[in-house]
Amino acid sequence: MLKAATYRRRIKNPAPSTATDNDCVRTGNSATGSERPRAMRRAWKIAAVTALGLLALGAVEPAWLFSAASGSGLTGQTTVGPMCPVQRVGQVCPVGHVRMSAVVTRHDWPGVAAFIRTDGQGRFRVHLAPGRYTIHVVRSPWRSSPTPFLRRSTIPVTVHSHAYARVDVGYDSGIR
């Protein structure tokens, strides 16, 4: 376990105006934040500038921008159909559900706003701030089989304040 070091000023002259940040020495005594050495403050400044630069470039996104403080987001389900080769009158043909992975992007912000993974029943729920988004399906549940086919790979959706937008992703089973 690492032991945190604290700093205090080495006072050559009793007058407080003569001590500088370069006069700091490492001790076991506690000190206030203003008594940290210049190198420590410089490291924090570099970290802050780097984080702001990455935000400006869109390389990372602050999670609080897309949080669901207002109780809004996306909800939906994947479906596969038709599942019966011949559907007769009065016969109910079951609807299949599949797993899916998708990426959600926001129209007015570069980068990824959220990731979607469905459960075993094909359901998903993602908390997002109000705005216009696009869902990009990145992985179909069938890796080796050519069917079923995804009906739409990108789905535009608008999330309103205090509401969950319903999005259903449909797959075509290929059965005719």
C-alpha positions in Angstrom: 0.0 0.0 0.0 1.3 3.4 -0.9 1.6 6.1 1.8 0.5 9.5 0.9 3.2 12.2 1.5 2.3 15.7 2.7 4.3 18.8 2.4 5.2 21.8 4.6 7.3 24.9 4.0 10.8 25.1 5.2 11.1 28.5 6.6 14.5 30.1 6.3 13.3 33.4 7.7 10.4 33.7 10.1 8.7 36.2 7.7 6.0 34.3 5.7 6.7 36.4 2.6 10.2 34.9 2.1 9.0 31.3 1.6 8.3 30.1 -1.9 6.8 26.9 -3.4 10.4 25.8 -4.2 11.1 25.7 -0.5 8.8 22.7 0.1 10.2 19.5 1.7 8.5 16.2 2.1 7.4 15.4 5.7 4.8 13.4 7.5 2.9 16.5 8.7 -0.3 17.6 7.1 -0.5 20.7 5.0 -3.1 22.8 3.2 -3.7 22.7 -0.5 -2.0 26.1 -1.0 1.3 24.7 0.4 1.7 22.0 -2.2 4.8 22.3 -4.4 4.6 23.9 -7.7 5.2 20.6 -9.5 2.0 19.1 -7.9 -0.1 22.1 -9.0 1.4 22.0 -12.5 0.5 18.3 -12.8 -3.1 19.1 -11.9 -3.2 21.9 -14.5 -1.9 19.6 -17.2 -4.5 16.9 -16.3 -7.3 19.5 -16.5 -6.1 20.9 -19.8 -5.8 17.4 -21.3 -9.3 16.4 -20.1 -10.8 19.6 -21.6 -8.9 19.0 -24.9 -10.2 15.5 -25.2 -13.8 16.8 -24.5 -13.3 19.5 -27.2 -12.1 16.9 -29.8 -15.0 14.6 -29.0 -12.7 11.7 -28.1 -14.5 11.3 -24.8 -17.9 12.5 -23.6 -18.9 13.5 -20.1 -21.4 11.0 -18.8 -23.4 13.7 -17.0 -24.4 15.2 -20.4 -26.4 12.2 -21.3 -27.6 11.1 -17.9 -31.2 10.5 -17.3 -31.8 13.0 -14.5 -35.1 13.9 -16.2 -36.2 10.2 -16.4 -35.9 10.0 -20.2 -34.4 7.6 -22.6 -35.0 4.7 -25.0 -36.9 1.4 -24.5 -37.7 -1.3 -26.9 -37.6 -4.9 -28.1 -36.3 -6.9 -31.0 -38.6 -9.1 -33.0 -38.2 -11.8 -35.7 -41.0 -12.7 -38.0 -42.7 -14.3 -39.7 -42.1 -17.6 -37.7 -44.7 -19.8 -39.4 -44.3 -21.0 -43.0 -48.0 -20.9 -43.7 -50.3 -18.9 -41.5 -53.9 -20.1 -41.4 -56.9 -18.1 -40.4 -57.4 -18.3 -36.6 -53.9 -19.6 -36.1 -51.6 -17.4 -34.0 -48.0 -17.4 -35.2 -45.5 -16.7 -32.4 -43.1 -13.8 -32.6 -39.4 -14.5 -31.9 -37.1 -12.3 -29.9 -33.3 -12.1 -30.4 -30.3 -10.6 -28.8 -28.8 -7.5 -30.4 -26.0 -5.0 -29.8 -26.2 -1.4 -30.9 -24.6 2.0 -30.5 -26.5 5.2 -29.9 -25.2 8.5 -31.2 -26.5 12.0 -30.6 -27.0 14.4 -33.5 -25.5 17.4 -31.8 -22.5 15.7 -30.2 -19.7 13.7 -31.7 -19.0 10.2 -30.4 -21.1 7.5 -28.7 -23.9 8.5 -26.3 -24.8 4.9 -25.1 -24.5 1.2 -25.9 -27.4 -1.1 -26.1 -27.4 -4.9 -25.4 -30.7 -6.7 -25.3 -31.6 -9.4 -22.7 -32.7 -12.9 -23.6 -36.2 -11.7 -24.5 -34.9 -9.0 -26.8 -35.7 -6.1 -24.5 -33.6 -3.1 -23.8 -33.8 0.2 -21.8 -31.3 3.0 -22.0 -31.3 6.2 -19.9 -30.6 9.3 -22.1 -31.1 13.1 -21.9 -33.7 14.6 -24.2 -32.5 15.1 -27.8 -32.3 13.6 -31.2 -30.4 10.3 -31.5 -29.6 7.5 -34.0 -29.4 3.8 -33.1 -26.8 1.9 -35.2 -27.1 -1.8 -35.0 -23.6 -3.1 -34.9 -24.0 -6.9 -34.3 -26.7 -9.2 -35.5 -27.4 -12.2 -33.3 -26.7 -14.6 -36.2 -23.0 -14.8 -37.0 -22.9 -17.6 -39.5 -26.5 -17.8 -40.8 -27.5 -15.4 -43.6 -31.0 -15.1 -42.2 -32.9 -13.5 -40.6 -32.1 -10.1 -42.0 -32.2 -6.8 -40.2 -34.9 -4.6 -41.7 -33.2 -1.3 -40.8 -29.6 -0.9 -39.5 -29.9 2.8 -38.5 -32.9 4.1 -36.7 -33.4 7.8 -36.0 -35.3 8.6 -32.7 -36.2 11.6 -30.6 -36.2 11.4 -26.8 -38.5 13.9 -25.1 -38.2 15.1 -21.5 -39.6 12.9 -18.8 -40.5 10.1 -21.3 -39.0 7.0 -22.8 -39.1 6.7 -26.6 -40.3 3.3 -27.8 -38.1 1.7 -30.5 -38.7 -1.8 -31.9 -36.0 -3.4 -34.1 -37.4 -5.9 -36.6 -35.6 -8.8 -38.2 -37.0 -10.7 -41.2 -36.8 -14.5 -40.7 -36.9 -15.2 -44.4 -39.8 -17.6 -44.1 -42.5 -17.2 -46.8 
